[in-house]
Amino acid sequence: MQTELLHTGTLYVVATPLGNLEDITLRAIKTLNQSGTIACEDTRRASILLKHLDISGKKLISYHNYNEAKAIGQIIALLEKGIDVSFITDAGTPVISDPGYALLYAVHEKHLQVIPIPGPSALTTALSVCPLPVNNFFFAGFLPHKKGRKSRIEYLIALQTSFVLYESPYRIIKLLDELRNLLPDAQIFIGREMTKIFEEYLTGTIEEIRQRITDDTARGEFVVIVHPSGKKALKSEKKHANYH
């Protein structure tokens, strides 16, 4: 008696635009079109993207930090039935300071296939235009909101290399003040609202940037790249930086 081979679906981890919807890749459009189901962080935001791409009739599964267990069960069940699922978050590449780790772990445990569909990422977008040394860097994502925040910054400073943080408009001023107290001579780069209408990039000392960003201007999502060295050390490092 011949045993029929079991066909399982594939989980596609799809990067989506940070803001400008024209940044979607051709492969991402094709994958979203061909997937039976789309798992997304916010179904409303996903619907806006899909409408822009003229993709309709897709089943959407809400997947976020507060319903992970339930959503993972639904996604695993679909994959085991042979249905391909695309996984997207609100913007950028999933799992990079976004939900998704628990899903990937569960899919791996079930020996199901995962395929990345690369594209926009706030991390690489900011690094690509940063004038500070980033041939070596440490990505720290979001800092703790309260407890452990100072000790985390002190740990990053001790690494003596550029480090990258994500920050919200609600805590960006707090972050700049913390960095100014701990690293008064540091150079920083900030990318705000990248690829969106009010896109802005700032480079300078923490004091200089702090004067530019106030309660009235602290809007949008921020990527902050910090180089612990002062200007003199920065000039010396540029001569020896390996950008290959």
Secondary structure by P-SEA (a helix, b strand, c coil): cbbbbbbbbbbbbbbbbccccccccaaaaaaaaaccbbbcccaaaaaaaaaaacccbbbbbbbccccaaaaaaaaaaaaaabbbbbbbccccccccccccaaaaaaaaaabbbbbbbccccaaaaaaaaccccccbbbbbcccccccaaaaaaaaaaacccbbbbbbccccaaaaaaaaaaccccccbbbbccccccccccccccaaaaaaaccccccccbbbbbbccccaaaaaaaaaccccc
